[in-house]
Amino acid sequence: MIGRLAPVLAAASVLTGTVTAPAAAATSTSFAEPVPEVMAALGDSISTGFNACGWYVSCTSRSWSAGDHASVSSHYQRLSKLSGTLQGHNLNFAAPGATSADLLGQVNKAIEAKADYVTVLIGATDACVRTEKAMTPVATYRQRLETALDTLRAGMPGARVLFASVPDLRRLWQVGKDDPVARTFWTLGRVCPTMLANPSSTKKADAARRDRVRARVIAYNRASAEVCAAYGPQCRTDGGAVFSFPFTLEHVSKWDFFHPSAAGQRALAAQTFKSGFDWIDPR
């Protein structure tokens, strides 16, 4: 029972800043997993490495999940060092602009490819819309994740799943609001207007809006943790590691001051890998 509750308890620690004893106990009793033979990255532009190596392009080689560029030290690279069977079998079905509505289609591609390890980072685009009213309802987000995981279980019963938490969008505003270049990019590009509109404003209405968007992201992370827990021991979360990571502007692409830079992708890889599965090291 503790093992099934661990992802939920870990996600709750994001809100309290504490680590619960049951979550720690579950980690200590987890079993090592064999290295996957095929892995797939699912999600949105963050997992495609968008703007991590060029002007408004996806840089899948820099993806924190399935990238193969030495600068990132992705999950794929780390796992390939443990077993040569994974080498060359790093797939990326994530897509810029994808929301939770697109996750099922990506899962179907992962099933077709026989991916036995998938990473999921989805939700930023559900929150980064033109108006608060247009944000994906939490119940809808949860239902879409449940459907996707049920489909994955039916198509690839042995697949392992890692959910990365959605980053803290309000922290992005905090680290960039005093940078005139960042503010200009956000305003002209209409980048994540629910959070980043009127970036210089200190009005109560704007502060309250940012708080509500942050609360929605927290609710998404809580929902993904609960869905993961229901999936069972073949699913892990990062325990809120990405959400709580104290990133700076150095971790953000200078092309748009929103997506992770190569340094940001490297930080994502490190934070999520250490919080995920224990893998068998045959060396």
Sequence and secondary structure as in RCSB ss.txt:
>XXXX:A:sequence
MIGRLAPVLAAASVLTGTVTAPAAAATSTSFAEPVPEVMAALGDSISTGFNACGWYVSCTSRSWSAGDHASVSSH
YQRLSKLSGTLQGHNLNFAAPGATSADLLGQVNKAIEAKADYVTVLIGATDACVRTEKAMTPVATYRQRLETALD
TLRAGMPGARVLFASVPDLRRLWQVGKDDPVARTFWTLGRVCPTMLANPSSTKKADAARRDRVRARVIAYNRASA
EVCAAYGPQCRTDGGAVFSFPFTLEHVSKWDFFHPSAAGQRALAAQTFKSGFDWIDPR
>XXXX:A:secstr
 HHHHHHHHHHHHHHHS   HHHHHHHHT   B   SSEEEEESTTTTTTTSSSTT   GGG TTT   TTT  H
HHHHHHH GGGTT EEE   TT  GGGHHHHHHHHHHTT SEEEEE  HHHHSSSSGGGS  HHHHHHHHHHHHH
HHHHH TT EEEE     HHHHHHHHTT HHHHHHHHHTT SHHHHSSTT   HHHHHHHHHHHHHHHHHHHHHH
HHHHHH TTEEE TTHHHH    GGGB TTTSSSB HHHHHHHHHHHHHHS  B    
